[in-house]
Amino acid sequence: MRVKIFQNLYFCKGGNTLAILETRNLVKKFGNFTALNGVNMEVNKGEVYGFIGPNGAGKSTTIRILLGILKATSGEAKIFGMDAWKDAVEIHKRIAYVPGDVNLWPNLTGGEVIDLFVKLRGGNNKSRREDLIERFDLDPTKKCRTYSKGNRQKVALVAAFASDADLYILDEPTSGLDPLMERVFQDYVMEAKNEGKSVLLSSHILSEVERLCDHVGIIRQGEIIESGSLKDLRHLTRTHLTIETKEEIPNLHLIDGVHRVEKQDKEINFQVDTEKMDEIMRHVSQFGIVKLESAPPKLEDLFMRHYDSSEAENRG
């Protein structure tokens, strides 16, 4: 398949737009240890892709390969249609990266570091820079050695969003930020998306992923175990129910699709597989529902469902 670059868009046969970022059967081994085992990922133009998983699952290894820091053992990693390892220099001209633990030059001020990064990408939008510094409540005159972890993150985020990048690769970018600054970060991610930029967001804050992302990939033990749009994945999550009935419901915990049953006085709290909701509600209603409260399924439920099953497999 021949890829042509034309006005920053990528086309294949038939005129379909290719992904801005993609990996195909990506494998990375360190000696006998397999860190990544066939990872497939695709981020399209104007899309925010959430990349989540427990610590040690392979998120940072994948990102280092995409940045050209590590070379894959096998498989493909491409950004803008170019090889992430061979064409790293060209790729870096059009991406902005924020790690989860930022290290800065201790004797430079935050403002000097921001200016350096922006100039490296050929930008010089001073009003944009000032707006970001104000929104992130950063003092750019202080030496970097005096900054807290949160302020170091702010410097990296200001530098990233002040750049005219086509792709933002963000690896736990809000680590150390307070909730107010997390909301500012989210505003700028949405602004980038609305401008047609693409974002790969690795985050442990599931509410952040749920609020921002169009697609989600869950990685565990070096493999993508679930991926798709949030709408696609909703059927795999569980709805939380709190009910009170006139008569006691016998053996509720044994019903297929019911999980984590907890009784508190007259109320019962439990989770229901969304695809089983109809038949479970028909069964429960026989016992005279007095009170019913439900909470919609969340991405965290899907993540914990897979994580719990992994723990069970390891114990078994």
Summary of the structure (lengths in Angstrom):
residues: 316
radius of gyration: 23.1
end to end distance: 45.6
largest distance: 71.5
contacts: 950
relative contact order: 0.13
helix: 36%
strand: 31%
